[in-house]
């Protein structure tokens, strides 16, 4: 199913796809922010959070989408069977509730579940964005002629970690509305408390972004996207300084290596704390130092 469907997924989605990682998304976002600051451009970034995303996908809708994406009938039947007839109950201090049918969410622990999720999300984002990129996205390269239209970027995604990108508040609001409405149709609902906005070179008196329900979204100075702070490297530097103390200590080499891999996974999100070109070289230098006994 992966080999058949993956070529048809949107390029902006890197989650659970072979040969892709968080690195490219954060590098792209940071590079864009650098250009915005350097050229004094206007931009609005909206970092979306969904309420219990993997547990909310409507299964009936998922099957229809998988069929539309060309999943073979035999595999489609197997997926339907796997999700059919699932029931649960709630354990409370006063005893268990009656069993009830589960009609939403992909199967927990199933290795195929994350890929099924991004297929459904791909469908929703495609419905929301396709054909409107030029109107709603952030302009990377201005239009030169009819043969050379503007190059725009509307979103960067890693599974349900989504960053929407626009030139101004009006575009950002429409893009957010469209994404919110289409995602709701497949069972995904925005978590307004955790969906946050960053603006660049926008008037402080601008209209705040809101959900389709009218909830005003929080505007912040920085945001931790895929484990990395997008607007500054201060937080990343703190991690590096803390790690350096370990490298220079008298701990056994094996403990240092174990600490390195554990810290890298937890702080980086595989591997997200090291997301500019120079920092990508840092772990290699540290590993070499640990293995050779030299200073990093």
C-alpha positions in Angstrom: 0.0 0.0 0.0 2.9 2.4 0.8 4.6 2.0 -2.6 1.3 2.5 -4.4 0.0 5.5 -2.5 3.2 7.4 -1.5 3.9 8.9 -4.9 0.4 10.5 -4.9 0.7 12.2 -1.5 1.4 15.9 -1.3 5.1 16.9 -1.3 4.7 19.0 1.9 4.0 15.9 4.0 7.1 14.2 5.4 5.5 12.1 8.2 5.8 8.3 8.2 7.3 8.3 4.6 10.4 6.4 3.6 13.5 8.5 3.3 11.9 11.6 4.9 12.4 13.1 8.4 11.7 16.2 10.5 15.0 17.7 9.4 13.9 19.0 6.0 10.8 20.6 7.4 12.6 22.5 10.1 15.5 23.6 7.7 12.9 24.8 5.2 11.0 26.8 7.9 14.1 28.3 9.4 15.4 29.2 5.9 12.1 30.9 5.1 12.2 32.9 8.4 15.7 34.0 7.6 14.6 35.4 4.3 11.6 37.1 5.9 13.8 38.8 8.4 16.6 39.7 5.9 14.3 41.2 3.3 11.8 42.7 5.8 8.9 40.7 4.3 5.5 40.1 5.9 4.5 36.6 6.8 2.1 34.7 9.1 2.8 31.3 10.4 0.0 29.2 12.0 1.0 26.1 13.9 -2.0 23.8 14.0 -2.8 21.3 16.8 -5.6 18.8 16.6 -7.6 17.3 19.4 -6.6 13.7 19.8 -5.8 13.5 16.1 -5.2 9.7 15.6 -8.2 8.8 17.7 -10.6 11.1 15.8 -10.4 10.0 12.2 -13.9 8.9 11.1 -13.5 5.3 10.0 -16.3 5.3 7.4 -14.8 8.4 5.8 -11.3 6.8 5.9 -12.5 3.8 3.9 -14.0 6.0 1.2 -10.8 8.0 1.0 -8.6 4.9 0.7 -10.8 3.6 -2.1 -10.5 7.0 -3.9 -6.7 6.8 -3.5 -6.7 3.5 -5.3 -6.1 1.1 -2.5 -6.7 -2.5 -3.9 -10.0 -4.0 -3.0 -8.5 -7.0 -1.1 -6.4 -4.6 1.1 -9.4 -2.3 1.6 -11.5 -5.2 2.8 -8.7 -6.3 5.2 -8.5 -2.7 6.6 -12.2 -2.6 7.0 -12.3 -5.9 8.8 -9.5 -4.9 11.1 -11.4 -1.8 12.2 -14.9 -3.4 12.3 -16.6 -4.5 15.5 -14.1 -2.8 17.9 -15.6 -2.1 21.3 -14.4 -0.6 24.5 -15.5 0.4 28.0 -14.4 3.0 30.6 -12.9 1.9 33.9 -14.1 4.2 36.7 -13.8 4.1 40.5 -17.4 3.0 40.6 -16.9 0.2 38.2 -16.8 -0.3 34.5 -19.2 1.2 32.0 -21.2 -0.7 29.5 -19.3 -1.5 26.3 -19.7 0.8 23.4 -18.8 0.7 19.7 -15.7 2.6 18.5 -16.4 4.4 15.2 -13.4 6.7 15.0 -9.6 6.5 15.1 -7.0 4.3 13.6 -5.9 1.2 15.4 -3.4 1.9 18.2 -0.2 -0.1 17.8 -0.8 -1.0 14.2 2.2 -0.3 12.1 0.0 0.7 9.2 -2.1 3.1 11.2 0.2 6.2 10.9 0.2 5.8 7.1 -3.6 5.5 7.0 -3.8 8.6 9.1 -1.6 10.7 6.7 -3.6 9.5 3.7 -6.8 10.9 5.3 -5.0 14.1 6.3 -3.6 14.4 2.8 -7.1 14.2 1.4 -8.4 17.0 3.7 -5.4 19.3 3.1 -5.7 18.7 -0.7 -9.4 19.6 -0.6 -8.6 22.8 1.4 -5.5 24.0 -0.5 -5.2 22.6 -4.0 -5.8 25.2 -6.6 -5.6 28.1 -4.1 -1.9 28.0 -3.4 -1.1 31.2 -5.3 -3.9 33.0 -3.3 -3.1 31.7 0.1 0.5 30.7 0.5 3.7 32.5 1.3 5.6 33.8 -1.8 9.0 32.3 -2.0 9.8 33.7 -5.5 7.7 36.5 -7.1 5.9 36.0 -10.4 8.2 36.9 -13.4 5.8 36.2 -16.3 2.9 33.9 -17.3 5.5 31.2 -18.0 7.2 31.7 -14.6 4.4 32.1 -12.0 5.2 32.8 -8.4 6.6 30.0 -6.3 4.6 29.7 -3.1 4.6 27.5 0.0 1.3 26.9 1.9 2.3 24.4 4.5 5.0 22.2 6.0 3.7 18.9 7.6 5.0 16.1 9.6 2.0 13.9 10.2 -0.4 16.1 12.3 2.3 18.7 13.1 1.3 21.3 10.5 2.6 24.8 9.9 0.5 27.0 7.6 2.4 29.8 5.8 0.9 33.0 4.3 1.9 36.5 3.2 -0.6 38.3 5.4 -3.3 38.0 8.0 -6.2 37.9 5.5 -4.6 35.0 3.6 -3.7 33.2 6.8 -7.3 33.5 8.1 -8.8 32.1 4.9 -6.2 29.3 4.7 -6.9 28.4 8.3 -10.6 28.4 7.8 -10.4 26.2 4.7 -8.1 23.7 6.5 -10.2 23.7 9.6 -13.5 23.0 7.7 -12.0 20.2 5.5 -10.3 18.5 8.4 -13.5 18.6 10.4 -15.2 16.6 7.7 -12.9 13.7 8.3 -13.1 14.0 12.1 -10.1 16.2 12.9 -10.9 19.3 15.0 -8.6 22.1 15.9 -7.4 22.5 19.4 -7.6 26.3 19.8 -5.7 26.3 23.0 -2.6 24.8 21.4 -2.9 26.3 17.9 -0.5 29.3 17.9 0.5 32.1 15.5 3.7 33.9 14.7 3.6 37.1 12.6 6.5 39.0 10.9 6.4 42.7 10.0 2.7 42.8 10.6 1.0 45.8 12.3 0.4 45.2 16.0 -3.2 46.4 15.4 -3.9 43.5 13.0 -7.0 41.4 13.3 -6.2 38.3 15.3 -6.6 34.9 13.7 -9.6 32.9 14.9 -11.0 29.4 14.5 -14.2 29.0 12.5 -15.9 28.9 15.8 -14.6 32.4 16.7 -12.0 31.5 19.2 -9.0 33.9 19.1 -5.7 32.1 18.6 -2.7 33.0 20.7 0.1 34.9 19.1 3.6 34.1 20.2 7.2 35.2 19.7 8.6 31.7 19.2 7.2 28.2 18.7 8.7 24.7 19.2 8.0 22.9 16.0 9.1 19.3 15.7 11.3 19.7 18.8 13.1 22.8 17.5 12.5 26.5 18.3 11.9 28.2 15.0 12.7 31.8 15.8 15.9 31.4 17.8 18.6 29.0 18.7 18.8 29.9 22.4 17.0 26.8 23.5 19.1 24.6 21.3 22.3 26.1 22.6 21.2 25.3 26.2 20.9 21.6 25.2 24.4 21.7 23.6 26.0 23.3 26.6 24.4 20.7 28.9 25.6 17.9 26.6 29.2 19.3 26.6 29.4 18.9 30.3 28.9 15.2 29.9 31.4 14.8 27.0 34.1 16.5 29.2 33.3 14.4 32.3 35.1 11.3 33.6 32.0 9.1 33.0 32.8 5.8 31.2 32.6 6.1 27.4 29.7 3.6 27.1 27.6 5.7 29.5 28.4 8.8 27.5 27.3 7.1 24.3 24.0 5.9 26.0 23.4 9.4 27.3 24.1 10.9 23.8 21.6 8.7 22.0 18.9 9.1 24.7 19.3 12.9 24.8 19.3 13.1 21.0 16.1 11.2 20.7 14.2 13.0 23.5 15.4 16.5 22.9 15.5 16.3 19.2 12.6 14.1 18.2 14.7 12.1 15.8 16.8 14.3 15.4 15.2 17.7 15.9 17.5 19.8 18.2 20.2 19.9 15.5 18.3 21.5 12.7 20.6 23.9 10.9 23.5 22.8 8.8 26.2 23.5 11.3 24.4 21.7 14.2 23.8 18.6 12.0 27.6 18.2 12.1 27.8 18.4 15.9 26.5 14.9 16.8 29.1 13.3 14.4 31.9 15.2 16.0 30.7 14.2 19.5 30.4 10.5 18.5 33.9 10.6 17.0 35.3 12.2 20.2 33.6 9.6 22.4 34.9 6.7 20.4 38.5 8.0 20.1 38.7 9.6 23.6 39.5 13.0 22.2 37.8 16.3 23.0 34.8 17.2 20.8 
